[in-house]
Amino acid sequence: MEIPATAAAWFLPFVLPICFYVAFTDLRSMLIKNHAVLALTAVFVVVGFFVLPPWATEWTSFSIGPIVLTLPPYVWQLLHIVVVLFLGILFNAAGAMGAGDAKFLAAASAFVWVGDLVLVCVIMACAILGAYITHRLARYTRLRTIAPDWESWDRGKKFPMGFPFGASLAIYLILGTVSGS
């Protein structure tokens, strides 16, 4: 894994409750709250500043043809938010994604290293499949009586993506913590 284990370990205790909250509120009301997205972003901005200091000596370079851009990892990770938010806005405008999902993915993208992108896609695919099956099974069984007023039960084909998105980020940071790289 590319994410430094120490960074993942520092992020995890702050991010985990936010992921649980996002999953719960999306299941309950089919909304990913803005304050949760802002809190996730704030965790990266504040904790990341100390864990991945911008004055670090190991800077990363990115080149497109003759243009070479060299920045500290902290700044690169912050740029992920801008890029993913732009793509999320496009997907939302096309009706392929909810606005809350796009904002959450943008905030979560700061925690994901580019070298781990394939792994994160695998984690996310498994989380989406598992969450969908679990949600649909619970919807048609007596488990639904535990939370009968959840809006996600009666939304037809719409699915609360905050559930698997939160799980994916949590799993990624847990794996990053135990990887020991």
N, C-alpha and C positions, 0 to 999 in steps of 0.2 A: 504494500500500500504506500501511496505517496504522502498521505497526510501524516505529519509527524505525530507520533504516539503521545508526546507530551501535550501538543496542541489539542488533540482529540480528548485527552483526559481532562484538560482544563475546560473545554467547551461543554463536555457531556453533562455535568451536574446542573448547568444553567439551561441547556437546550432541552433536556429530557422532560422537565415539567411543561415546557411550552409545547412540545410535541404531543404530550398527553392531552393538554388543554385543547389544542387544535383538533385532534381526533374527536374528542368528546363533543365540542361545540358544533363541529360539522355533522356528526351523527345526530345530535339533538335538534339542531335548527337549520342545517344545510347552509351554514355560514362560517367562513373563516374570518374571525374578527380582526379588524385593522390593528387593534392594540397588541394582539398576539404577533402579528407580522412585524410591527415596530419593535416589540420586545426582542424578537429573534434577531433583527438587524442590530439593535443596540448591544446585544450580547457579543456579536462578532466585532462590532466597532470598538467596544470597551475592552473585552477580554483579549481579542485579537491584537490590539495595540500593544499589550504587554507580552503576549505569548509569541507573536510574530512581529517584533518591533520593526518599524519602517527603517530604522538606522542599521538594520542587520547587514552584515557583510556579504551574505549570499543573495545576490540579486538574480532575477530570472530574465532571460532575453527571449524575445519573440520577434521573428522577422517575417515580413511580407515583401518579397522581392528585395529592392534596395533599402527598404525602411526597416531599421532595427530599433525595437523599443525595449529598454532595459529598466525594470522596476523591481522594488522589493516585493516579496510574496504577499505581504499585507495589502498592498495596493492592487496587485493582480487579483486577489480574492475579492476585493471590493468592486473591481470592474465586472466581475461575474454578475453582480446584482444588476448593473445597468444593462448588460447584454441580455440576460434572461428576462428581465422586466420588459424590455422592448419586444422580445419574441412572444412573451406572454400576452402583451397587449394585442399583438397581431392575431394570436390564436383566439383571444377573447372576442375580438372584433369579428372574426370568422365564425364565431359560435361554437368553437371546438373546445373551449375551456372556460370555466367560471373565472370571474375577476379575482376572487379570493384565492383560488388555486394558483393563478398566475403570480399574485403578490407573494404567496407563501413560497412558491418555487424560487422566485427571485431572491428572497431573503435567505432561503436555505442554500442557494447556490454558492454563497460566500464560504460555506463550510466545506465544499467539495473541491478537491484538487483535480485538475484537468487529467492527470495521469490515472485517476481512479474513476473516470467517467464510465468506462465499460462496466466496472464492478457496480457502480451506483445504478446503472441501467438494469443490470441483472437483479439487484436487490429490489429496485422499484417494480420491476415486472412481477417478481415473486410476491411482493407485498400487495400489489394491486389484485393479483389473482386470489391470494389468500383472503384478503379483506372482502373482496366481492363475494366469494363463496361463503365466507362466514356470515356476512351481512344478509345475504339472501336466504341462507338456511335459518338463521335466527328470525328472520322476517316471517317465515311460514311455519314456525314451531312455537311451542309454549315459551321459549326464551323471550319472545316479544313482550310478554306480560311484565318483564322486569322494568322495561322502560316503554310503556304503551303510548306515551305522548310524543315520542321522537318523530320529527318531521320526515326523516329519511326513510321511514317505513312506507310512507304513502306518496312518494315522489315519482312513481312509475319507473321509467328507465334511468332517471337521474340518480347518480351515485355520489355519496359524500367522499370526495377524493382526499380530503384532509386526513382521513383515517389512514390510508396507505402512505400518503406523503409524509406524515408525521412519523409513522413507523419506519419508513425508509431512512429518514435522516437519523433517527435514533439508532437503528441497526448499523448504519455506516459509521457513526461516531463510536459505537461500542466496539465494532471490529477494528477501527483505527486505534482505539485505546489498547486493546489486547494484542495487536499485531507487533508492538514493540519495535517498530522501525525507527 
